[in-house]
Amino acid sequence: LSQSADTPFPMQTERATIVLKVRNLTESDRESLPRALMNLEGVCNAAVDVLSGVVRVDGAASDSELLRALSALGKQAVVVTHTRGAGGAAARPPSSSAAMRAKLFLRLLKRNANCCS
């Protein structure tokens, strides 16, 4: 099977869930960031948790597109987890070591965010 030049690779068009840790989120970011991210081609949903500093994006946008968009809004971000398509971590059983590490990491992030409030 050959891939034509017009057809993107499946990895580029599959829906993904990307979780980003974003520094210095404010209450106004709760509405403005999802609105800005939803303007990116391929983004189906975006949600901001200001207290934990986490932005969750569903869609077909790439990590680099999301990071560029957040940077253009003056936000520093890093990708925490990324699941894409049937081969992603979401398709694995919850007992997989990658899923356990991701779950533990998110718990630690939440605990750190809640420790000083």
C-alpha positions as CSV (number, residue, x, y, z in Angstrom):
1,L,0.0,0.0,0.0
2,S,1.4,3.4,-0.9
3,Q,0.3,6.7,0.5
4,S,-0.4,9.4,-1.9
5,A,1.1,12.9,-1.4
6,D,-2.4,14.3,-0.9
7,T,-3.3,12.0,2.0
8,P,-1.9,12.8,5.4
9,F,-0.5,10.0,7.5
10,P,-3.2,8.5,9.8
11,M,-1.2,9.7,12.8
12,Q,-1.8,13.3,11.8
13,T,-5.6,13.0,11.5
14,E,-6.4,10.7,14.4
15,R,-8.1,12.3,17.4
16,A,-5.9,12.7,20.5
17,T,-6.2,13.8,24.1
18,I,-3.3,16.0,25.1
19,V,-2.8,17.2,28.6
20,L,-0.6,20.2,29.1
21,K,0.8,21.8,32.3
22,V,0.6,25.6,31.9
23,R,2.3,28.1,34.1
24,N,0.5,31.1,35.7
25,L,-3.1,30.4,34.7
26,T,-5.6,33.0,35.7
27,E,-9.4,33.0,36.0
28,S,-9.7,34.8,32.7
29,D,-7.8,32.0,31.0
30,R,-10.6,29.6,31.9
31,E,-12.6,31.0,29.0
32,S,-10.0,32.7,26.8
33,L,-7.7,29.7,26.4
34,P,-10.3,27.2,25.3
35,R,-11.7,29.8,22.9
36,A,-8.3,30.4,21.3
37,L,-7.4,26.7,21.2
38,M,-10.8,25.8,19.6
39,N,-9.8,28.1,16.7
40,L,-7.0,25.7,15.8
41,E,-7.9,23.3,13.0
42,G,-8.7,19.9,14.4
43,V,-9.3,20.9,18.0
44,C,-12.7,19.4,19.1
45,N,-12.7,20.4,22.8
46,A,-10.4,22.3,25.2
47,A,-10.8,22.7,29.0
48,V,-8.8,24.6,31.6
49,D,-8.3,23.7,35.2
50,V,-6.9,26.9,36.7
51,L,-6.2,25.5,40.2
52,S,-4.0,22.6,38.9
53,G,-2.6,24.5,35.9
54,V,-3.8,21.9,33.5
55,V,-5.2,22.3,30.0
56,R,-6.8,19.3,28.4
57,V,-7.3,19.3,24.6
58,D,-9.2,16.7,22.4
59,G,-8.7,16.7,18.7
60,A,-6.3,16.2,15.8
61,A,-4.0,19.2,16.5
62,S,-0.3,18.4,17.0
63,D,1.6,19.1,20.3
64,S,3.7,21.7,18.5
65,E,0.6,23.6,17.3
66,L,-0.8,23.7,20.7
67,L,2.4,24.8,22.3
68,R,2.8,27.5,19.7
69,A,-0.7,28.8,20.3
70,L,-0.2,28.9,24.0
71,S,3.1,30.6,23.6
72,A,1.5,33.2,21.3
73,L,-0.9,33.9,24.2
74,G,2.1,34.4,26.6
75,K,1.7,31.0,28.3
76,Q,4.6,28.6,29.0
77,A,3.4,25.0,28.7
78,V,4.7,21.5,28.5
79,V,3.0,18.3,27.3
80,V,2.3,16.0,30.3
81,T,0.5,13.2,28.5
82,H,-0.6,12.5,24.9
83,T,-2.8,9.7,23.7
84,R,-3.5,9.2,20.1
85,G,-5.7,6.7,18.3
86,A,-6.2,3.0,19.1
87,G,-2.5,2.6,19.9
88,G,-2.5,5.3,22.6
89,A,-2.3,4.9,26.3
90,A,-6.1,5.3,26.6
91,A,-6.5,1.9,24.7
92,R,-4.3,0.1,27.2
93,P,-5.7,-1.6,30.3
94,P,-5.5,0.7,33.3
95,S,-3.0,-1.6,34.9
96,S,-0.3,-0.8,32.3
97,S,2.8,0.9,33.8
98,A,2.4,3.9,31.5
99,A,-1.2,4.5,32.6
100,M,-0.2,4.1,36.3
101,R,2.7,6.6,35.9
102,A,0.4,9.1,34.2
103,K,-2.3,8.7,36.8
104,L,0.3,9.1,39.6
105,F,1.9,12.1,38.0
106,L,-1.5,13.9,37.6
107,R,-2.3,13.1,41.3
108,L,1.0,14.6,42.3
109,L,0.3,17.7,40.2
110,K,-3.1,18.1,41.8
111,R,-1.6,17.6,45.3
112,N,1.1,20.2,44.7
113,A,-1.5,22.7,43.4
114,N,-3.8,22.1,46.4
115,C,-1.0,22.2,49.0
116,C,-0.6,26.0,49.1
117,S,-4.2,27.1,48.7
